Amino acid sequence: MPSQDPASSDTPATDEVLLTQAVEEYVAAFSAGRADFIGDRVYMAPAYFFGGGDVEVRLTSADVRERFEEMLAPLPAQGYARSEIRGSDVCILS
């Protein structure tokens, strides 16, 4: 995540920059298979995962890391190389 605390930003533009940086860092970590970074720095436990008609709750950062390890592990065998975001519109809701 960005080194600056988003809660300390002074302007909506700064918030948008910080949010854009956070998304870019998440995508880079996901693409690199960095479940550790995602579990420790991106998702805040408890984390909720929705899919297949189920809801899964991971209570700790270690649980979140484990979930991403499970999610990321099969991707290379399926031909996954990386994720790309080709532009985004950031809108801060207040």
C-alpha positions, -999 to 999 in steps of 0.1 A, spaced: 0 0 0 11 36 -4 35 48 24 12 78 32 -18 71 54 -49 78 33 -66 92 64 -40 120 65 -47 133 30 -58 168 26 -77 168 -7 -99 146 -28 -72 146 -55 -47 132 -30 -72 105 -20 -77 96 -56 -39 93 -62 -35 72 -31 -64 49 -41 -50 45 -76 -16 36 -61 -32 11 -38 -51 -6 -67 -19 -7 -88 1 -22 -59 -27 -49 -54 -27 -58 -91 11 -60 -91 10 -82 -60 -17 -105 -74 1 -108 -107 33 -117 -88 15 -143 -67 22 -123 -35 -4 -138 -12 17 -126 17 15 -89 6 -22 -92 -1 -30 -108 32 -8 -85 52 -12 -52 34 -42 -51 12 -71 -70 29 -81 -63 65 -92 -93 85 -118 -103 89 -123 -106 52 -154 -119 34 -152 -138 1 -183 -143 -20 -187 -168 -47 -205 -199 -59 -235 -190 -37 -214 -191 -6 -198 -167 18 -164 -175 33 -150 -155 63 -113 -154 69 -107 -141 104 -70 -133 105 -43 -120 81 -28 -155 80 -62 -169 70 -64 -143 42 -29 -151 30 -39 -188 30 -70 -180 9 -50 -161 -17 -24 -189 -18 -52 -213 -26 -66 -189 -52 -33 -181 -69 -17 -215 -69 -36 -230 -99 -34 -199 -121 -1 -206 -139 -12 -240 -149 -43 -224 -164 -22 -200 -185 -24 -170 -162 5 -146 -167 -6 -113 -151 -35 -89 -146 -36 -55 -163 -57 -25 -156 -57 -2 -187 -71 28 -170 -95 35 -142 -118 61 -130 -114 67 -93 -144 81 -74 -142 87 -37 -176 82 -21 -182 102 10 
